[in-house]
Amino acid sequence: MKPSVSLIGLGLMGRPIGANLLKAGFALTVWNRTASRADALVAQGARAAKTPREAAAASDVTITIVSDPPALEQVLWGPEGALGGLRSGSVFVDSSTVSPALARRVAAACTERDVAFLDAPVTGGTWGAEKGELVIMVGGSQETLTRVEPVFAAIAKRWFHLGPNGAGQTVKLAMNLLLALEVDALAEALALATAGGVAGERLVEVMQSSMGRAPLLDVKAPLMLKHDYKPSFPLRLMHKDMRLAMDLAKELQVDLPAGAAATELYGSVLAAAREDVDYAAISSHWQKP
Ligand code: NA7
């Protein structure tokens, strides 16, 4: 029999994830801080819980996908928090991107309650979430992963078991640092070519035939050339991940000079942004109106 699932956090990622869980036939309970964001899923058959605690108590598997470490702490340990509701013997999966240290703290709190825990941040953006083609980076035991694989199959095309709790978040932070640097490198190369009198499109065309070819060019370059920064993966969340990566580097005493410079640049573009934009908006640093 399919496990019942609770989903806490119905932002850009949570809503399509919920829709795919319903489509796959899971009994779904949802909770979101802004209650109205649950309406569409409720119309499709989900049950709305009144509190995170009630949501967690309703199911065999509980998934959280909220903004950042303070948001996760709030939904777990805040008033009527989910941690107090998790059923003994159930599985808790956190798909938010947070620090490995917080993932390990959550794991310890779950162990005390006889709850199995996976840190399972995702990649693929809203596009991957809508298609049910996310990629999941998993930290925790293989046995727990095996239990939730039918749930993962409804929302993801692949998942990687990377080690004990915290390993999923470690890989996610390293990966997003790489993506942020790649997009910054592309923005810098476009700025240089454009200043030198060559259209950015021509640079991209050449890049597509070179060793620097990357799927990221297909997705982000056209948006950067059009100055179209509608958020798929918001700049504010990428900057949050870069800060988490830099904190981790400090903790592990790893020197990341390009990461540090890029984190500062992303921070200044974020501070100047007047609306929620994609991280491709890093290009706007060189595209003054
Ligand atoms: P969004 O679209 O910014 O959504 C964030 C979600 O987190 C949304 O449901 C928020 O509720 C919720 N949130 C934020 N702060 C809190 C607090 N303090 N308490 C409870 N709930 C909160 O992010 P995405 O869906 O794109 O990304 C989610 C995660 O996946 C993030 O870690 C990414 O880095 C990867 P709201 O609707 O605002 O009431």
Residues whose N, C-alpha, C, O or C-beta is under 5 A from the ligand:
A	BS01	NA7	G9 L10 G11 L12 M13 G14 N32 R33 T34 R37 I65 V66 S67 D68 P70 A71 Q74 V75 S95 S96 T97 L237
